Amino acid sequence: MDYSCYSFSLLLLFLFGSGSVSCTTFTFVNRCGDTVWPGMLSNSGRSPLETTGFALPAGGSRSLLAPTGWSGRFWGRTGCSFDPAGRGSCSTGDCGSGQVECNGAGADPPVTLIEFTLAEGSDGKDFYDVSLVDGYNLPVVVEATTTAINTASTTADTDTVGCAATGCAADLNQRCPAELKVGDGEACRSACEAFGTPEYCCSGEFGSPDTCRPSVYSQMFKSACPRSYSYAYDDATSTFTCATAAAADYVITFCPDSTVSQKSTKSSSPSKPSEAVFDDDSWIASLATGGVSAATRRRTFSIVEASLTIAAIICFLLH
């Protein structure tokens, strides 16, 4: 684990408040009605982050640092039950480790996945996406936080910088077809998981972009969340990049629409289900083009700033 990256970067943030560092910060924000347990898995050959799983209470946030060139995936687990020793399991997104920490294990589908490949050098690009290929369990959005985007006043400014927001803000558990639904609506399976046929799984004779086409099920996912991966070869509209020069950090928000159904997070006081659809005039599209209200943007970035400050102070005191 690259502790020198974490310690040095946090020390710079504490002493100077800014500066060029070789780490990317991922801040996880939970706007769901109950606790979400984020899990994380580094790709083969990449160092694990400082944790591979943790509890994130409703309204809470937590930041993690990743070194240059890191790649891997994140997801949210729901309906978890762990004893004081950290042993237990989750009803969706479980990683099979039997612990809060996933310890190198991936998520059991169906699950909404957030995938990242960070640039290796100063002149590269970060690649990121939100994928529904393995199904869906939680709404989630990813937003890049850069100086350029923070101060952007026009769509053109944001387009020049890149680093667009993406994700799936719609509550697909509420509109999941019966043949894909898990339990009482805790999650929504992909057609591949539900039926296991080559045409749905893009395997065998359907294992290429020319032969594997969108199904009626993947089209349903795509219509609700047009920026998310809906099937294996959905690259053109679903992969996003952010230039290293933008010095981006990322905010990953679970349940960005506070009116989303709370069934999947086991809330004791569910709110009215949202009918919001992730399309061109939705909240997330406005976020990507800088159209979100100043108050909303300030709240988002104040969470990031507070999380980094707390982490830096702790790191400084321990070192």
N, C-alpha and C positions, 0 to 999 in steps of 0.2 A: 504494500500500500504506500502511495506517495505522500507520506505525512509532511515532507519538507514543503511540498506545494501548498498544502492546506495551511500550515503554520506560517510560512513566509507571507502568503497572500493576506491572511487575516491580520498579521502584524502591520503590513503596509496600510490596510484599510483603517486600522485603529489609529496609527500614528499620523497618517496624511489624509485620510478620507477619500483618496482617489489614487490613481497611478496605474501604470501598465503592469499587469500581472499575468502569469501564464496559466490561469485557471478560469474555468467557467462556473458560475454559480447557478444552481437549480433551486428555485424556491417553490415549495409545495404549499398550496393554500386549500383549505377544506371549507367550502361553503355548503356542504351537505348538512342534513339535520342530525347526523350522528357521526361517530368516529369512523374514519377510513384508515386502513392500514396500508400505506404505500409499500410496494415491493420493487426491487431493482435487481437487474441482472446485467453484468458486464459481458460483452462479447468475448469470444475466445481470444486469448492473448492480451487482453486488456485488464489492468489492475482493478480489483473491486473498489467501490467507493467506501467511505468511512462506515457505512452501514448498508445492510442488504434488506432491511425492512424495519418499520417502526410504526407506532400508533400516532395518528394525527387527529386530535379531537375536533369536534365541530367548532368552526370559527378559528381554528389554529393554523399556524404556519411553521415551516421548518426549512432551513437552507442547507444544501450540501454542495461541496466543491468537487469538480472533476478536472483532471489534468488535461493538457493539450493532447489531442488525438484520441481521447476516450470515445468509446462507442458502446451502446447497450440499450436497454429498454426499461421503462417504468410502467407501473400499473397500480390500480387501487383495489385493495381487498375489502370485502364487506361481510357483515354478519359474522365477525370473528369472535371467538371465545378463547382466552388464554388464562392460564392459572398464574399465580404469583411468580412462578419460575419461568414464565414465558412459553409454556408448552400449551399447544392447542391447535385449532384449525379455523378456516373461514368458509362461509357458504359460497362465496364467489371469489375468483381470482386466487384461490389457495395455491401455494407453491409446493405443498407436500413435504415441507421440512419438519412439520410438527412444532414449529417455533415461530416467534415474531420475526426473527431473522430468517431470510430465505436461504442464505448460505450457498449461493451458487445454483439454486433451482429456479426454474421458470414458472410461469403462471399456468394453471389449468384453465382451459377455455370452458365457457365463453368469458372473454375479458376484453376490455378496451385497452389497447396498448399504445404507449408513447415511445417512439423510437428515435434515437439520436446517433449521429456520427459527427464528432467534433473535428475541426480542421487540424491537420498535423503542423502547419506552419502559419506564418503571419500573413501570407498572401492567398490563403485557401478559403474554403467555405464550410460552414456547418450545414449538415443535412438533417432534416427532422420531418416526422410525420406522425399522425394519429391513425391507427389502423383498427378497422372492424373486421378484418379477415378472419380473426379467431373469435368473432362474436362481439358482444357488448354487455357490459355490466354497469358502467357508470358514465354520465356525461363528463367530458373533460375538455379544456381548451389549453393551448400552449401559446404564450405571448413572449416575444423577444423584447427585452428591455435594454435599449441603447440610448445614448445621449441624443442621437439624431431622431429617433422615434419619439422620445420624450418631448422634444421641442417642435416636432413636425406640426405645421399648421395646415398643410394641404395634402391631398392625395399624392400629388407629384413628388413632394418631399419624401413620403414614405416609400413610394415606388422606387425612387432613386436608391434609397438605403437597402431595400429588400426587407428581409426578416419579418415577413407577414405572419399574422396570427393564424392559427389553424386549430382544428379540433371538431368535436361533436357536442354541441350544446343541447341538442334535442333529447328528450326522454324516450328512447327507443323501447324501453321495457313496457311502456304504456301502449305502444302500437305494434308490439311483436306478434306475428302470426302464431296461432295456437300450436302449429307443428314445430315451431322453433323455441317456444317459451319454456323456460326452466321454472319448475315449481309453481309458485303463485305469482311469478313475475319478477323474480330476483335478478334474472339475466335473460339475454336473448341469444340463442345459438346461431352460428353460421350455418348455411345450407350444407357445407362440407361436413361439419361435425354431425349435423342432424341426419344426413342421408348417406354420406360416405362414398358417393359415386364420383368417378373420374371427372365428369363434366362440371360438377360443383367444386371439386378439389383441385382443378387444373393439374391433373396428373395423367400419366399414361399417354394416350393419343391426344389428350387435351392439354398437354404440358408445355404449351408455347403461347405467346401472345396472339398468334394467328388462329389457333384452334380453341383457345379458352376465351369465351365471351361472357359478358355480364349476364347473370341469371335474373329472374324476376325478383328473387330475394335480395341479391346484391344491389339491384336497381332501387329497391325500397330503401335500403340503407343509404344509397347515394343521394336519393331525392331529399332525404331528411338531413344528411350531412355531406354536402357536395365537396368539401375539402378533405374528407377522410378517405382512406383506402377502403374500398368496398369488396374487392376481390384481388387475387394475386397480381394481376397485370394492370392495375389501376394507377400506374405511375404518373401519367401526364398531368393529372389535376390534383395529385395528392402528396407529392414530395416538395418540400419547401427548403430554401437555402438562405443563409445569412452570412455575408462576407465577414471574414475574420477582422477586417479593418473596422467593422462596426463595434467590435469589443462587446458582443452581446452576452447578456445573461438571460435566463429564461424563467418565467413564472408558469407553473403548471397548476391549474385550478380545477378541482373536482366540484361538480355541481355549480357551474358558473351562474346559471339561472337559479336564483334562490327560491323560485316557485316550483322547481322540479319535484316530481313525485318522490317520496321518501321510502317507498317500499323496499328498494334494494339496499338501503342503509339501515333498515330496521328501526326507523324513528318511531317514537311513541306518540308523536303529534304531527302526523303528515299534513302537508299543505296541499292546496288545490293543485292538481296536475297541470303542468304547463302545456300549451299547444304550440309553443314556439318551434319554428323549423329553421334549421341552419341554412338559410339561403341568402341571396345577395342583399336583402334589406334587413337582415337579422342583426342582433346585438353583436355577434362575433364578426360579421362582415364590417360593421361600423368600427369595431375595435381595430381591425386590420388596416383600415384606411384613415385612422385618426379621427373618426367621427364620434367616438364615445365622449360623454360629457367630461369636463375637466375634473369634476368632483370624483367621478368613478375612477379616472386615471390616477388622481392624487392618492386615493385610498389604496389602489393596487401597489403603487410604488412606495408608499409609506410603510406597507407591510414588509416589502423587500428590504428597505433601509433599516427598519427596526431589527429584523432578523439578523442582518449582517453585523450590525453594531453590537448586539448581544453576543454573537458568536466570537467576534473579535476581542471583546473584553475578556471573555472566558479563556480564550486561547492565550492572550497576553498574560493573564494571571497565572496560568498553568505553566508557562514557559519562562 
